[in-house]
Amino acid sequence: EDAPGVCEGKLVLSSPSDPRYKEVLWFFMNLAANHSVQVEGEGIEKKFEGSSADEVAFVEAAQAVGVTFFSRTRIPGTSSSEVVVKGPGSKDFTFTILGEIPFSSDRKRMSVIVKHEGEYWCLCKGADNIMGPLCDRPLGGSLGLSLTHYSKLGLRTLVIASKKLNDHEFVEDWLARWKEATVAEDREREMARIAAEVEHSLRPAGVTAIEDKLQDGVPEAIVTVKAAGIRFWVLTGDKTETAVEIAKACKLFTENTTLAYLVNCSSESQALQLIEEAKKTIEGQPDGGLVLDGTFVQQILTSKDGRPMLYELAISSQTCVCCRLSPQQKRRLVEMVKDMNRSGITLAIGDGANDVPMIQGAHVGIGIRGKEGNQAVQASDVAISQFRFLVPLLFCHGRRAYRRVATFICYMFYKHTVLAVGDIFFAHQITFAAKIAYPEWLNSAFASVICGLPVVVVVSLDYDIPDEVALARPDLYIEGLRRMRFNAMILVAWMLSALYHGGLAWMVPNLTVGSLDPDETEFWYASCVSFVLCVVFVNFRLWMVAESPFRKETVLIMLFSFLCLIVTLVVLAETPLGDFMQPQIEGAFVGIFSDQRYFLPMFLTPLLLLLDLAVYQAVAIFDPYPLTAAKRQLWWSQRNKDKVSKASGDLQSW
């Protein structure tokens, strides 16, 4: 069933005697002719394809009332094309497209110069704040009321206008100069200057309103992300009223939000005054929101004093909505936040070409695949198909990635420091003579073969909590925002642990069963024992910080690491290849595992790691990470659930 507006349009166009017939027909003719849409397919399979979903919607709306864009044909030997529009009825209308002034994010309008029934016309469509000054009369009366009404409904509005060009010679001269401007050195400026010669004194034909329909789950996703302590800024090119209504629909603004408007600004002094007024408006309010527009942003971003004032005001509010922004203004706002908060992380998410500068300007850019094209996706770091997928991207993938990367970095520093501490201690023992503490080939195998793979497997395959629990607990994301797992104190703790473990691994065997003379067998046997202790300490530390220490993958990779250690020692100490590569430790494998003098330090020293485990468990109990507390709660709830299930089963049996 057709919508009421479509029915009324059909009714008017079916009666040429209707006084509104000519105006309504001309309005839909504009929609059917002024676009870059192509017709694909034939017959009932015919459909419209275009780079802009809005233009396709305009053409489909015109078709719904009986004015159908039928074909677009290139005229041989020229750069012009011929557009055929059918209806209403069986009548065909032909528009010869002589020149096209394309839409851009700065112009916010599109025009075509056409020849129709022997007359030349300039057909134009664009944003109302741009089209208003270009029309021959103010956009007041019914047009103005309609624009305001549609904007308050959260619809995206455009003004459709046209102008008859009476002078044939002017058109020919203008087209020639337009072609020159498109290849000029200062192309953008020349095209804007030539376009201004025809884009004025336009006669409004009507307005359009398109619903930028929210995807499923957008309001819920925004509420969830805000609950994690992430600040939301909406940067859009829509009208102020439209942006505010969309923000309310998305639950960015609630009924309790106190809004401060910083709009319609014409000077820097006025922009600073608006900031002071906004401070008073939202001061002391638990839920304050800001509404900015492009005129204010243009003035404030060029002010040395205004930039920090705007940032402080925005930080004091919960949400900020910026309207009527150009793509470059979006990027400059993102860069302002980066400059003012060096420790903060900015994330930009968008789905259209207008969002590309903003996506490129943020630390992390996310593109949404949609009807607006693939420009945003191509410019992004991560691509998703729907906005609601931002929640699992942050709370599942992002949260785990932060924890894994933090553990990986700390562990790598720790691992290499443990081994290096032995060389440092030995260098002091022999007053910095040119000697090494550990055999060279064991050193090489330590980082690559023996201890290289476990950290990759553990941090990649470990498992903390189910996704459904992570999605229901936005507070877990606070670990990354507050840098709980990677900061100066954490790194210092890892390094102190490395000094302790490395020193313990070297000094105990060297002082009990070793010597300081590298020419003696005892020194290299003790060195091999110290090396084994390093591997034990390093693997135990990794096992201790693993989120799933008893998982099959974790246990197997630890066993694999010790197997690699044994194989490396056997090859280097007990084979002819080892005699060639590392002759100093010949017979060391059998020696350290058969002689009680070496065997006891190698197996008793790791017992001191119980102290590390006790300290780690004490910290986990008295000052746990949010994730640790959540895992504990999950474990207790599961245990209680199992008890209830068991009791219920026993009762049924009884």
Secondary structure as UniProt FT lines:
FT   HELIX           4..13
FT   TURN            16..17
FT   TURN            19..20
FT   HELIX           21..33
FT   STRAND          38..40
FT   HELIX           43..45
FT   STRAND          47..49
FT   HELIX           53..64
FT   TURN            65..66
FT   STRAND          68..74
FT   TURN            76..77
FT   STRAND          81..86
FT   TURN            89..90
FT   STRAND          92..101
FT   TURN            105..107
FT   STRAND          109..116
FT   TURN            117..118
FT   STRAND          119..126
FT   HELIX           128..134
FT   HELIX           141..152
FT   TURN            153..154
FT   STRAND          155..165
FT   HELIX           168..182
FT   TURN            185..186
FT   HELIX           187..195
FT   TURN            196..198
FT   STRAND          202..211
FT   TURN            216..217
FT   HELIX           218..227
FT   TURN            228..229
FT   STRAND          232..235
FT   HELIX           240..249
FT   TURN            250..251
FT   TURN            255..256
FT   STRAND          258..262
FT   HELIX           268..282
FT   TURN            283..284
FT   STRAND          288..293
FT   HELIX           294..300
FT   TURN            301..302
FT   TURN            304..305
FT   HELIX           306..316
FT   STRAND          319..323
FT   HELIX           327..340
FT   TURN            342..343
FT   STRAND          347..350
FT   HELIX           353..355
FT   HELIX           356..361
FT   STRAND          364..368
FT   TURN            371..372
FT   HELIX           375..379
FT   STRAND          382..384
FT   HELIX           387..389
FT   HELIX           390..392
FT   HELIX           393..398
FT   HELIX           399..429
FT   TURN            430..432
FT   HELIX           440..445
FT   HELIX           446..450
FT   HELIX           453..461
FT   HELIX           467..472
FT   HELIX           474..477
FT   HELIX           478..481
FT   TURN            482..483
FT   HELIX           488..512
FT   TURN            518..519
FT   HELIX           521..545
FT   TURN            549..550
FT   HELIX           552..574
FT   HELIX           576..581
FT   HELIX           583..585
FT   TURN            586..587
FT   HELIX           588..594
FT   HELIX           596..604
FT   HELIX           605..608
FT   HELIX           609..622
FT   HELIX           626..653
//
